[in-house]
């Protein structure tokens, strides 16, 4: 694929990381193959995850084509930029098209990035995984490489003000590849989530303690943070969905008048 904007944006992003005096620690990047199709599966804790997620493949010289929701592509500025990166538009109401496009990219030797949780986790723990990641990898005949991000939620995430102050640590852990066969997608999906859950625990435990003291809103409850539990986060999401549905219904009613 021809990339004109992507390399330039990577340079700009790395410059921004230096200006923000961010301490980026990456481990396991050798697990990303230097060539051939590969699906990178990420946890999802903040709105800038895809920016830092691409770093996982950078030492291997790869550009990651992220699967992202349609709303970003509909934005007058974000849309053209996302298309210039050859990212993959995901319409949640009609997912077959994005599925097939991801498989095609992988078969052509691209690195594709996916968030199996689909949406940001308010608890910063792993939410239930959609099985699309293992199904796509199995269909394309490529490995799934798990990636854990930590620290990105401190900058920009759901329900909290943005904070781009200097000196934050960002940890990125890349795990060993899994090779889904497609024979039992549900079991393979569980295996992927269990692998990433263990990696998440290791990443949090390896993060500077001074940057996540007890009570921190960005720290999961089981580590002494004040983030909602998985159950509390699910309740918040359900309330949000009801509120959005009510707004849409009110808008439709208003148009009929």
N, C-alpha and C positions, 0 to 999 in steps of 0.2 A: 504494500500500500504506500502511496505517496504521502509523506508527512511534511507539511510546511510549517504549520503553527505549533504542533506538539513539541518538537525539540526546543523551540524558542520559549515556550511557556515553562518547560522544565528548568531552563536556565534562570528564568525570572523567578520561579518558585524557590529555587535553591538560594538565590540572592536574598529573597524575602526571609528565608529561614535564618540566614546569617545576620541580617539586620535585626531580627527578633531575638538573636542570641539563643536560639533553640539548641538543645542538646539532644541530638537524634542518635539513638542507639539501635543498630540493626544486628540481628543474629539469624543464622541459618539461611542467608541469602543464596548460598551455594546450592540450595535445594530447588531453585528455579532453573530449569534447563535453559541452556543458551540458544537452543533452536528447537523447532517443532512445536506443535500445538500444546498448550497447557492452560488449564483453568485454575485461576487463583481465587480461593474462597476466603472472604474477609468477615470479621465481626463488624458490627455497625453501631458506633457509639456517638457519632457526630456528623455534622454537615460537611466537614472538610476531609472526611475519611478517604475519599477517592484521590485527593491531592497527595496525601502521604502514602496511601496504599500503593501508588505507582512506584515509590522508592524501592519497594521490595524486589522489583524486577530490574531496577536500574543497574546494579552491578553485573547482571547478565546481559546487559545491552538490549533489554526488551522494552517495548512500549505496550502498556496494558490498555486493552479496549474494554472499558467498563460497561456493564449493563446498568442502565439508569432509567428512572421513571419518566414517562412521557411528558409530564408537566415541565421538566427541565428543558426538553427539546422544544416545547411550545413557547418558551421565553424568547423575546425578540433579540436579546444579546446572547443568552446562554445557549439557545438552540443552534445557531450557526457555528458557535465555538465547539460545541459537543460533536457536531457533524464533521467538523474539520479534524477532530481527533479520531474519527471513525469509531466513536462509541456506539453502543447499541441501545436503541430506544425500546423501552418496555411499556406496553399498554396492558395494564393489569386486567382490563376487561377482555382483551384478546391477546393472550400470551403466546400463541403458537408461532406467530411471525418472528418474535424476538428469539424464541427457542431455536427455530430453524436457522436464523441468521448467526446465532452464537455457534451452532454446530458447524456451519459453513466456514466461519472465521477459523475455528479450531482445526478443521480439516485442511485449511490452507496454511497452517503453521503459525497462527497468531496466538498471542497471550491474551486471554479474556479474563476480566475480573467480575466477580459476582458476590452479592451480599445475600447469603442463604436465609437470613432473618427477614429480608425484604424491607423492613423499616427500622428506624433507630430504636435501640433499646434504652428506655428511660432508667432501667435498673442498672445498666452497664454490665449486666450478666447476659449470657446468651439466651435469646428467645427461642421459641420453637423454630426449627429449620424447615423451610420448604424443600422438597426433594428435587427441585429443578437442577441444582448443581450436579448431583451424582448422575442424574438422568442425561443431562447434556454431555457430561464427560464420557459416559458410557456410549452414547450414540456416536460421538466423534472419535472414540477410541483413544482418548488422551488422559493423562493423570490429573488429579486434583491436588493442588498444593495449598494447604491451610496457612492463613496469615492472621496474626493477631496484632491489632493496633491498640496502643494505650497512651493516653495523654491528650489525644485530639479532642475529646469531649470537653476539656477544660477551656477550649477556645470558642466553640460554637456548637450548641446542641439544643435539643428540645427543652423548652421551659426554663431556660436560664439566659441571662444577658451575655452577649459576646464579650470575650476577654482576650485581646491580642497583646497583652503586656509581655514584656521581654523575659527571657530566662527559663521558659518552660522546657521540661524534658518530654520527649516523644520516644516511646519504645515500640519497635516493630520486630516481631518474632515470626520467622518463617519455618514451618514444620516440614517433615518428610512427606513425600508424595503418597497419596492413596491412588489405587487403580480400580475404580468401579467397573464391574462387568455388566451391570444392568440386570443380572439374574434375580437380585433381591434388592431393589432400590430403597425400600424402607429400612432394611438392615444396614445397608451401606450409608444411608443418610444418618442413622444413629451413630455409626462408627465415626463419621466425619464430625458430628457434633461433640461426641465424647472426646475425640482428639483435640478439638479446638477448646473445649472446656478446660482440659488439663493445661493446655498452653496458656489460656487466659489466666489461670491461677498462678502459673509460674511467672508470667509477665508482670502481674500486679505485685507479687511478692518481690520481684527484682527491681521494682520502681523505687526511686529515692524516697525514703520514709519522710523526709523533711517536706516533700511536696504533696504528700497525701496524709496529713495528720488525722487522727480519729475525729469523726464528725464531718469530714469533708463531703460536700454534696456530690462530688464526682467519684466517690468511693463506694462500692457495693456494701450493703448492710452487713454481709457476713465477714467483712474485713474491718468493721467498726465505723463505716461511713454512714452518712445520712441519706443516701440514695434510696428510693423506694425499693421494696422487694419485688421479685418477679410478679407476684400476685397483685401487689398494689399498683404496679406499673400497668398490668393488664386491665385493671379496673379503670385507671385513668384513660387508657386508650379506648375502652368501650364507651366511656362518657364522651370522649372527643368525637367518636364516630356518630353517636346519637345526636350530638350538637350539630355536626356537619349535615347530617340527614335532615334535621329539622330546618336548617337554613335553606337547604336546597328545596325542600317542600314549600317553604314560605316564598321563595323566589318564583317557583313555578306558579303558585297561587296568585302572586302579584301580577305576573305576566298575563294571566287569563282575565284579569279585571279590565 
